[in-house]
Amino acid sequence: MKQLIEYLVLAAMALSPVSASYASEPLRLRVLSYNIHHGAGVDSKLDLQRIANVILSVKPDVVALQEVDKNVKRSGDVDQPAELARLTDMNVVFGANIDLQGGHYGNAILSRFPIARNENHMLPNLDGGEQRGVIEVEISLPQSNQSLLLLATHLDHRPDESERLASAAFINKRLAAKPQLPALLAGDMNARPDSETLRRLQAMWTSANQTPMATYPVTQPTIQIDYILHSPAKRWKVIEVKVLDEAVASDHRAIFAVLELQTDLE
């Protein structure tokens, strides 16, 4: 009789839809950030399929894209966010920051998972610089009743850090407004790892790579200006981070990370 009871208990545990051990399993996310230079490579060819191939080469779950055109004359009036979504079979959100040649220019996010909410914020604009923005999305994660907060951005490129610092403060406030969510920040920060901009961001975020990994210029990279960051630190474990070895499709190299999220921590 005792053996029968033990057998029935084990069978019930096996049939349970979500066991305690399964619920506590971490979730691994494959994250890519890529400045695509509106699809124009260093060989002067405009080729979105080539960009899509770079993205697909690492099978990402979420992608932050910068310098994306939507119905812009210079890139053939193509809806680049929609076309990249089609080529990669992913969901897409586009954040338009600038009106350009009959269309729009900005950032985009691709996601293998459903995008539950999205909003594009205009970042502080100082001294008449190029208008920058940050896309904020909440992504429904598998095997979890929690969402992921993802911020994707492209900061000011000018030598003076003033606008980047103002943007960093804005981004940190967006994170502070959603303290209950695990979060990622990805994009072209136009700032080196030892810059004040990165120091301000890292007051609330942790970079996936702890030593610099050069992403620019694409042919022979010497500096890192593209990043993947996460928050809070206790929720994430970095499994892998690398700069992709592709030097033609854009004027930046893409940065990729595999991050493990503990889904059962509060």
BATI-774539 format. One record per residue: x, y, z of N, C-alpha, C, CB in turn. Coordinates in pm, whole numbers, padded with zeros to 5 digits, always signed. Atoms other than C-alpha are relative to their C-alpha. Glycine has a CB too. Layout:
<rs>
XYZXYZXYZXYZ;...
</rs>
This chain:
<rs>
+00084-00121+00000+00000+00000+00000+00088+00127+00000-00095+00000+00124;-00090-00115-00005+00286+00239+00087+00061+00029-00135+00109-00023+00103;-00059-00018+00132+00448+00181-00252-00101+00057-00098+00054-00132-00053;+00105-00051+00089+00116+00248-00427-00022+00149+00023-00132-00077+00023;+00020-00141-00032+00072+00580-00245+00115+00085-00054-00012+00020+00153;-00115-00073+00052+00426+00689-00332-00006+00013-00152+00128-00068+00042;+00012-00004+00145+00363+00599-00695-00102+00103-00044-00037-00137-00054;+00106-00094+00036+00041+00803-00706+00044+00145+00021-00127-00029+00081;-00051-00135-00026+00213+01106-00550+00095+00044-00110+00071+00005+00136;-00095-00032+00107+00496+01094-00805-00070+00023-00132+00103-00111-00014;+00075-00016+00125+00249+01054-01090-00072+00134-00003-00100-00113-00017;+00070-00128-00006+00049+01356-00973+00096+00116-00023-00070+00017+00134;-00100-00106+00021+00368+01568-00960+00042+00009-00145+00124-00025+00088;-00040+00002+00140+00461+01460-01311-00105+00062-00090+00029-00141-00046;+00108-00052+00082+00120+01559-01444-00032+00146+00031-00124-00083+00019;+00028-00139-00037+00115+01897-01267+00048+00093-00109+00067+00036+00135;-00038-00086+00113+00117+02172-01535+00119+00089+00029-00116+00085-00039;-00114-00084-00035+00368+02392-01348+00050-00044+00137-00039+00153+00001;-00058+00043-00127+00584+02232-01081+00082+00114+00058+00087-00126-00018;-00079-00105-00065+00777+02441-00830+00135+00015-00066+00017-00030+00149;-00132-00007+00061+01107+02352-00996-00007+00066-00137+00061-00139-00012;+00015-00061+00132+00978+02450-01341-00023+00150+00014-00116-00065-00078;+00033-00142-00016+00837+02781-01216+00123+00082+00035-00107+00017+00107;-00117-00075-00044+01173+02874-01068+00115-00003-00101+00048-00054+00132;-00105+00007+00101+01373+02794-01380+00024+00139-00061-00036-00101-00110;-00027-00130+00062+01551+03103-01518-00033-00002-00149+00147+00038+00019;+00032-00016+00141+01461+03235-01861+00118+00067-00069-00130+00084-00019;-00110-00059+00076+01737+03300-02113-00052+00081-00117+00095-00109-00050;+00040-00091+00107+01693+03595-02347+00122+00032-00087-00062+00129+00058;-00104-00033+00098+01897+03654-02662-00029+00141-00051+00004-00105-00118;+00022-00143+00022+01939+04028-02709+00104+00056-00096+00004+00078+00135;-00089-00060+00100+02085+04221-03003-00027+00149-00009-00020-00067-00138;+00012-00143+00029+02153+04591-03053+00082+00030-00125+00046+00089+00121;-00064-00018+00130+02238+04713-03403-00038+00133-00061-00039-00115-00096;+00019-00122+00077+02279+05053-03565+00013-00038-00148+00105+00113+00041;+00001+00057+00135+02179+04962-03922+00028+00102-00110-00133-00063-00027;-00038-00100+00101+02265+05293-04098-00098-00001-00117+00144-00026-00051;+00112+00010+00095+01926+05280-04279+00022-00106-00109-00024+00134-00064;-00019+00111+00093+02037+04956-04444+00114+00017-00098-00123-00023-00075;-00110-00027+00095+02333+05112-04627+00132-00050+00057+00009+00152-00031;-00127+00057-00045+02659+04918-04599+00118+00087-00036+00018-00136-00057;-00122-00075+00032+03016+05040-04621+00037-00015-00147+00116-00046+00088;-00019+00014+00144+03008+04917-04982-00100+00083-00079-00012-00145-00041;+00099-00092+00059+02735+05180-05049-00123-00070-00055+00065+00080-00110;+00119+00073+00043+02476+04909-05119-00107+00007+00108+00034-00147-00032;+00115-00001-00089+02130+04941-04966-00062-00139-00003-00105+00110-00041;+00037+00142+00003+02039+04587-04861-00058-00043+00134+00123-00088-00036;+00066+00039-00125+01781+04507-04592+00008-00150+00024-00144+00043-00002;-00014+00144-00019+01809+04134-04657+00132-00031+00071-00007-00074-00136;-00130+00019-00064+02174+04158-04555-00008+00036+00150+00108+00086-00070;+00021-00036-00140+02073+04338-04234-00077-00111+00072-00075+00134+00010;+00080+00107-00060+01811+04070-04168+00084-00125+00023-00119-00034-00089;-00087+00117-00016+02073+03799-04219+00091+00014+00122+00085-00022-00125;-00082-00024-00119+02296+03959-03955-00084-00024+00126+00057+00145+00000;+00089+00020-00115+02002+03968-03714-00027-00148+00023-00132+00076-00021;+00038+00140-00012+01899+03610-03784+00118-00090+00037-00061-00048-00129;-00118+00084-00026+02257+03482-03745+00015-00037+00146+00125+00071-00047;-00011+00030-00143+02223+03493-03365-00135-00038+00062+00059+00121+00075;+00132+00045-00046+01853+03395-03339-00048+00078+00123+00004-00151+00031;+00034-00080-00118+01760+03685-03109-00147-00011+00038+00036+00146-00024;+00137-00012-00048+01450+03713-02895-00049+00145-00012-00011-00047+00146;+00033-00142+00012+01458+04095-02890+00117+00073-00065-00032+00062+00140;-00101-00075+00074+01643+04345-03108-00029+00149+00011+00003-00043-00149;+00009-00146+00004+01705+04719-03068+00074+00048-00124+00059+00065+00130;-00057-00050+00125+01766+04891-03402+00004+00152+00001-00081-00051-00122;-00012-00145+00012+01892+05244-03462+00021+00038-00147+00117+00053+00087;-00012-00056+00136+01897+05466-03775-00085-00079-00099+00148-00001-00045;+00097+00074+00082+01588+05311-03927-00088+00100-00077-00089-00093+00089;+00086-00082+00086+01398+05471-04219-00137-00064-00017+00065+00022-00137;+00134+00046+00035+01026+05445-04280-00055+00089-00111-00094+00001+00125;+00053-00072+00117+00907+05550-04627+00081+00126-00032-00146+00037+00023;-00091-00112+00028+01211+05775-04679+00055-00014-00142+00116+00005+00104;-00042+00002+00140+01317+05869-05031+00138-00062-00019+00001+00141-00056;-00137+00047+00019+01689+05792-04983+00012-00152+00006+00090+00061+00106;-00002+00147-00012+01607+05429-04897-00114-00065-00077-00007-00040+00147;+00096+00059+00093+01355+05374-05176-00143+00000+00048+00039-00139-00029;+00137-00010-00052+01040+05473-04983-00048-00131+00063-00095+00040-00111;+00034+00129-00062+01050+05134-04809-00035+00019+00147+00116-00102-00015;+00032+00004-00142+00882+05078-04475+00097-00100+00064-00152-00041+00025;-00105+00088-00049+01201+04937-04321-00041-00079+00126+00124+00080+00029;+00041+00081-00115+01050+04838-03983-00088-00118-00040-00074+00088+00101;+00090+00107+00043+00774+04639-04153+00075-00106-00081-00116+00057-00084;-00073+00095+00084+01014+04482-04402+00094-00086+00085+00079+00075-00108;-00087+00079-00086+01262+04376-04133-00081-00096+00087+00084+00091+00088;+00088+00091-00075+00975+04231-03930-00038-00119-00087-00127+00074+00048;+00036+00108+00092+00873+04029-04237+00118-00093-00024-00050+00057-00134;-00118+00082+00032+01227+03912-04313+00048-00083+00119+00113+00090-00046;-00044+00071-00120+01291+03805-03953-00112-00076+00069+00062+00097+00098;+00118+00063-00061+00938+03685-03869-00012+00038+00147+00006-00153-00015;+00010-00052-00137+00926+03905-03558-00102+00113+00006+00139+00049+00051;+00086-00116-00022+00691+04163-03409+00086+00126-00002-00077-00013+00135;-00078-00123+00013+00793+04525-03458-00073+00119+00058+00035+00026-00145;+00047-00132-00041+00752+04870-03305+00100+00101-00054-00015+00012+00156;-00086-00105+00054+00889+05185-03471-00024+00128+00078-00026+00022-00151;+00009-00131-00064+00965+05515-03299+00053+00107-00091+00075+00000+00133;-00041-00106+00092+00971+05811-03537+00045+00123+00078-00116+00037-00095;-00054-00117-00068+01192+06096-03418+00017+00121-00090+00132-00034+00062;-00027-00108+00095+01252+06301-03733-00081-00023-00128+00151+00010-00033;+00061+00003+00133+01048+06380-04045+00113+00014-00103-00109+00114-00018;-00111-00001+00094+01277+06302-04340-00045-00044-00139+00113-00089+00049;+00022+00033+00141+01229+06310-04719-00132-00074-00023+00115-00085-00051;+00133+00057+00021+00858+06234-04709-00035-00114+00093-00011-00048-00139;+00026+00109-00094+00889+05972-04434+00051+00034+00138+00063-00129-00050;-00045-00018-00138+01031+05922-04088+00127-00080+00027-00111-00042+00098;-00129+00058-00037+01362+05832-03924+00003-00016+00151+00119+00090-00050;-00004+00019-00144+01417+05679-03582+00053-00136+00039-00137+00018+00059;-00042+00129-00055+01455+05358-03384-00110-00103-00017+00038+00014+00149;+00099+00107+00008+01281+05022-03391+00036-00111+00097-00011-00055-00144;-00020+00119-00082+01236+04715-03174-00066-00117-00070-00059+00019+00144;+00055+00126+00047+01188+04361-03301-00009-00094+00119+00087-00061-00116;+00018+00092-00111+01054+04095-03066-00063-00130-00047-00085+00064+00110;+00059+00131+00029+00988+03724-03096-00125-00022+00084+00102-00111+00026;+00112+00013-00091+00742+03761-02809-00099+00115-00020+00049-00004+00146;+00100-00107+00017+00419+03968-02799+00043+00129+00070-00135-00046+00054;-00027-00132-00058+00463+04341-02738-00133+00052+00056+00060+00100-00108;+00126-00034-00066+00196+04432-02482-00027+00150+00001+00001-00053+00141;+00016-00145-00008+00258+04807-02470+00122+00066-00061-00020+00048+00147;-00115-00073+00055+00475+05059-02652-00026+00149-00001+00031-00048-00142;+00008-00145+00000+00548+05429-02636+00135+00055-00045-00038+00055+00141;-00124-00066+00043+00804+05651-02808+00012+00135+00068+00004+00016-00155;-00023-00125-00071+00948+05933-02597+00105+00084-00073+00045-00028+00145;-00102-00091+00050+01127+06236-02735+00098+00033+00113-00065+00130-00057;-00102-00031-00099+01455+06286-02551+00030+00150+00001+00127-00081-00027;-00035-00143-00005+01582+06630-02438+00082+00040-00122+00078+00032+00128;-00072-00051+00117+01703+06837-02732+00064+00132+00038-00097+00018-00123;-00074-00119-00041+01975+07092-02655+00071+00062-00119+00100-00034+00110;-00075-00078+00100+02113+07363-02884-00031-00042-00143+00148-00014+00025;+00042+00027+00137+01916+07257-03190+00060-00124-00063+00032+00114-00085;-00056+00124+00053+02068+06912-03226-00106-00089-00065+00070-00076+00110;+00089+00097+00061+01918+06614-03405-00093-00057+00107+00080-00114-00070;+00094+00052-00099+01602+06503-03227+00021-00150+00021-00144+00028-00044;-00019+00140-00037+01659+06177-03042-00121-00050+00077+00128-00017+00084;+00114+00058-00070+01413+05936-02887+00037-00131+00066-00116-00021-00095;-00015+00131-00062+01376+05626-02674-00135-00071-00008+00049+00012+00149;+00120+00082+00004+01122+05352-02742-00008-00078+00130+00000-00096-00123;+00025+00075-00123+00971+05200-02428-00108-00104-00029-00042+00095+00117;+00099+00106+00023+00796+04865-02461-00005-00094+00120+00033-00080-00128;+00013+00110-00094+00663+04596-02232-00029-00125-00082-00114+00027+00106;+00006+00124+00078+00710+04246-02370-00048-00113+00090+00138-00035-00061;+00054+00113-00075+00510+03945-02253+00096-00118-00010-00141-00039-00051;-00100+00106-00001+00760+03679-02149-00065-00138+00008+00096+00019+00117;+00051+00137-00012+00706+03305-02192+00033-00057+00138+00058-00091-00111;-00026+00071-00127+00690+03079-01884-00001+00096+00119+00135-00072-00006;+00000-00098-00107+00618+03385-01670-00126+00085-00011+00127+00088-00005;+00112-00093+00003+00331+03610-01568+00049+00144+00009-00097-00030+00115;-00060-00132-00009+00569+03905-01570+00043+00050-00137+00118-00002+00096;-00044-00061+00124+00659+04149-01846+00145+00047+00012-00090+00117-00037;-00134-00057+00010+00999+04271-01959-00013+00144-00047+00090-00082-00096;-00009-00139+00045+01061+04645-01983+00125+00013-00086+00003+00099+00122;-00113-00020+00091+01281+04722-02284+00000+00142-00049-00006-00099-00119;-00021-00135+00051+01416+05067-02367+00106-00006-00109+00042+00099+00114;-00093+00001+00114+01585+05120-02704+00022+00143-00045-00056-00088-00116;-00028-00142+00026+01762+05442-02793+00125+00020-00085+00015+00074+00130;-00117-00046+00075+02022+05632-02996+00027+00143+00046-00022-00008-00158;-00026-00130-00061+02183+05926-02815+00081+00092-00092+00073-00019+00132;-00069-00106+00073+02335+06250-02941+00147-00033-00024-00011+00133+00076;-00136+00036+00039+02669+06221-03121+00103+00110+00022+00001-00038-00144;-00092-00113-00007+02823+06564-03055+00099-00014+00116-00078+00130+00013;-00101+00014-00105+03142+06598-02845-00047+00044+00138+00122+00080-00037;+00053-00047-00128+02966+06797-02572-00101-00102+00054-00067+00141-00016;+00085+00104-00057+02800+06547-02337-00133+00051+00055+00074-00069+00109;+00114-00056-00072+02528+06782-02213-00132-00069-00037-00012+00148-00029;+00127+00062+00039+02245+06633-02418-00005-00147+00038-00023+00015-00151;-00003+00140-00041+02355+06275-02353-00027-00016+00149+00134-00063-00036;+00023+00005-00144+02359+06345-01980-00146+00025+00033+00088+00101+00071;+00143-00025-00021+02009+06490-01996-00083-00120-00042-00046+00125-00079;+00071+00119+00047+01896+06185-02193+00016-00115+00099+00052-00041-00138;-00023+00104-00099+02055+05950-01939-00091+00020+00121+00148-00002+00044;+00089-00029-00113+01860+06123-01662-00144-00035-00035+00010+00150+00039;+00136+00032+00044+01537+06086-01862-00021-00152+00000-00026+00057-00142;+00010+00146+00007+01602+05715-01925-00005-00061+00140+00118-00059-00080;+00002+00051-00136+01677+05653-01558-00134+00026+00069+00113+00063+00081;+00133-00028-00057+01347+05819-01463-00103-00098-00054-00042+00144-00032;+00094+00098+00056+01161+05585-01701+00016-00134+00071+00024-00016-00153;-00022+00124-00074+01322+05289-01526-00058+00009+00140+00149-00032+00007;+00050-00018-00137+01236+05428-01182-00152-00006+00007+00049+00132+00056;+00146+00002+00003+00871+05453-01289-00056-00141-00007-00051+00082-00117;+00044+00139+00012+00855+05074-01339+00090-00091+00084+00002-00046-00150;-00096+00075-00084+01050+04933-01041-00031-00148+00012+00005+00060+00137;+00039+00140-00015+00857+04606-01044+00041-00088-00117-00148-00010+00018;-00030+00076+00120+00974+04502-01391+00150-00021-00021-00058+00070-00120;-00138+00017+00048+01303+04345-01501+00015+00081-00127+00036-00151-00024;-00014-00095+00110+01448+04581-01759+00130-00018-00076-00010+00141+00053;-00117-00005+00088+01689+04604-02051+00004+00136-00068-00003-00115-00105;-00025-00124+00075+01838+04913-02215+00102-00033-00107+00050+00117+00093;-00091+00033+00109+02000+04876-02556+00002+00112-00103-00041-00132-00067;-00007-00099+00106+02127+05107-02824+00139+00057-00021-00094+00111+00030;-00121-00075+00033+02391+05337-02966+00003+00122+00092+00004+00042-00153;-00006-00109-00098+02485+05564-02676+00094+00112-00043+00043-00054+00135;-00098-00100+00045+02755+05754-02870+00088+00047+00116-00073+00120-00064;-00081-00032-00116+02957+05739-02548+00090-00118+00034-00089+00037+00122;-00096+00105-00036+03265+05546-02440-00030-00055+00140+00145+00055-00006;+00025+00059-00132+03261+05313-02138+00045+00086+00118+00067-00132+00008;-00051-00082-00110+03462+05563-01929-00061+00140+00002+00150+00011-00009;+00062-00132+00008+03233+05858-02013-00091+00026+00119-00079+00013-00130;+00094-00037-00106+03018+06048-01766-00140-00051-00033-00001+00153+00018;+00131+00052+00041+02713+05940-01968-00020-00143+00047-00016+00007-00152;+00011+00138-00045+02783+05574-01898+00001-00009+00152+00114-00085-00059;-00002+00001-00146+02863+05650-01536-00138+00032+00056+00104+00100+00053;+00135-00036-00046+02521+05815-01494-00098-00115-00024-00049+00129-00072;+00090+00113+00029+02342+05527-01664+00026-00115+00095+00018-00046-00145;-00034+00115-00082+02530+05270-01458-00028+00021+00148+00143-00034-00019;+00052-00018-00135+02396+05425-01141-00124-00087+00020-00033+00148+00027;+00122+00079-00008+02081+05225-01226+00002-00124-00089-00118+00085-00036;-00009+00110+00095+02188+04985-01501+00138-00066+00011-00025+00050-00145;-00126+00073+00006+02461+04721-01540+00027-00042-00143-00002-00122+00095;-00035+00038+00137+02641+04671-01870+00023-00149-00009+00124+00077-00048;-00019+00145+00021+02641+04318-02012+00149-00034-00005-00069-00046-00130;-00146+00023+00004+03018+04350-02074+00069+00092+00099+00056+00023-00143;-00069-00076-00104+03242+04460-01789+00133+00057-00048+00022-00088+00120;-00117-00060+00064+03543+04528-02013-00042+00049-00138+00120-00103-00009;+00044-00057+00128+03514+04743-02329+00008-00100-00115+00084+00121-00033;+00005+00083+00121+03417+04566-02653-00029+00093-00117-00109-00115+00012;+00010-00101+00105+03476+04784-02959-00106-00035-00104+00135+00018-00069;+00107+00017+00099+03180+04830-03196+00010+00097-00118-00134+00016+00067;-00007-00105+00102+03289+05128-03407+00144+00052-00010-00099+00117+00033;+00066+00016+00131+03411+05203-03672+00000-00146-00044+00070+00086-00106;+00030+00139+00028+03294+04887-03838+00118-00080-00055-00114-00008-00095;-00108+00075+00066+03602+04794-04044+00105-00048+00099+00066+00086-00107;-00096+00034-00106+03850+04804-03756-00043+00072+00127+00148+00040-00041;+00055-00068-00118+03659+04887-03436+00106+00031+00105-00110-00085+00061;-00095-00043-00103+03852+05082-03174-00070+00049+00127+00090+00110-00055;+00073-00052-00117+03580+05216-02939-00135-00070+00012-00019+00153-00011;+00136+00051-00022+03260+05089-02783-00093+00117+00020-00005-00095+00122;+00106-00099-00020+02956+05311-02825-00138-00065-00002+00009+00109-00109;+00125+00075+00003+02687+05040-02856-00004-00094+00121-00015-00081-00134;+00007+00070-00128+02559+04868-02541-00130-00078+00018+00016+00099+00114;+00117+00067-00055+02321+04622-02380+00017+00005+00152-00014-00150-00052;-00005-00014-00146+02245+04699-02014-00124-00062+00061+00013+00149+00041;+00113+00064-00066+02018+04535-01759-00020+00055+00141+00021-00152+00006;+00034-00046-00134+01842+04614-01430-00122-00079+00051-00030+00153+00001;-00105-00017-00100+01820+04523-01147+00105-00111-00012-00059+00002+00141;-00111+00093+00018+02154+04345-01128-00029-00139+00057+00125+00055+00065;+00024+00128-00066+02027+04072-00893-00092-00092-00080-00059+00023+00137;+00093+00081+00079+01769+03957-01148+00065-00063-00122-00117+00084-00043;-00060+00040+00128+02015+03899-01433+00137-00065+00019+00012+00121-00091;-00132+00062+00009+02311+03677-01511+00043+00001-00146-00001-00146+00059;-00051-00005+00137+02525+03732-01821+00060-00136-00035+00106+00114-00017;-00049+00129+00047+02579+03404-02005+00104+00018-00110-00117-00088-00051;-00090-00025+00114+02747+03544-02315-00018+00143-00048-00027-00100-00117;+00008-00130+00067+02828+03878-02474+00111+00007-00103+00010+00118+00102;-00100-00009+00106+03005+03944-02802-00040+00107-00101+00019-00136-00069;+00023-00089+00115+03041+04187-03091+00004-00087-00125+00108+00117-00006;+00009+00087+00117+02937+04027-03418+00109+00033-00102-00138+00012-00065;-00109-00013+00097+03207+03970-03677-00057+00022-00139+00092-00126+00002;+00058-00037+00130+03030+04144-03966+00037+00145-00026-00157-00020-00003;-00061-00131+00020+03198+04447-04122-00042+00070-00129+00148-00014+00003;+00039-00059+00127+03003+04536-04437-00142+00058+00003+00010-00104-00110;+00143-00033+00012+02625+04559-04382-00037+00138+00053-00081-00103+00072;+00028-00131-00060+02636+04879-04172+00133+00066+00035-00091-00014+00128;-00124-00064-00043+02886+05129-04033+00029-00025+00148-00006+00150-00026;-00023+00046-00136+02853+04979-03683+00002-00153+00000-00108+00055+00098;+00017+00142-00027+02904+04627-03558-00110-00017+00105+00134-00065+00048;+00107+00028-00094+02616+04472-03370+00058-00062+00127-00106-00094-00062;-00039+00063-00126+02648+04374-03004-00112-00093+00045+00029+00107+00109;+00094+00107-00031+02481+04057-02879+00028-00055+00140+00008-00114-00105;-00016+00058-00133+02419+03913-02532-00107-00105+00025-00005+00108+00107;+00095+00096-00054+02255+03609-02380-00008+00027+00149+00042-00149-00031;+00020-00039-00139+02108+03710-02044-00101-00094+00064-00047+00147+00010;+00089+00092-00072+01948+03482-01788-00077+00078+00105+00081-00116+00065;+00088-00071-00092+01651+03625-01600-00060-00096+00101-00111+00073-00077;+00066+00077-00105+01543+03485-01268-00146+00047+00008+00073+00016+00139;+00141-00041+00015+01166+03486-01316-00078-00007+00130-00068-00086-00102;+00077+00018-00124+01066+03399-00957+00045+00092+00113+00009-00143+00045;-00044-00094-00103+01240+03684-00772-00085+00125-00003+00147+00036-00020;+00075-00125-00009+01058+03988-00653+00096+00119+00005-00093-00001+00124;
</rs>
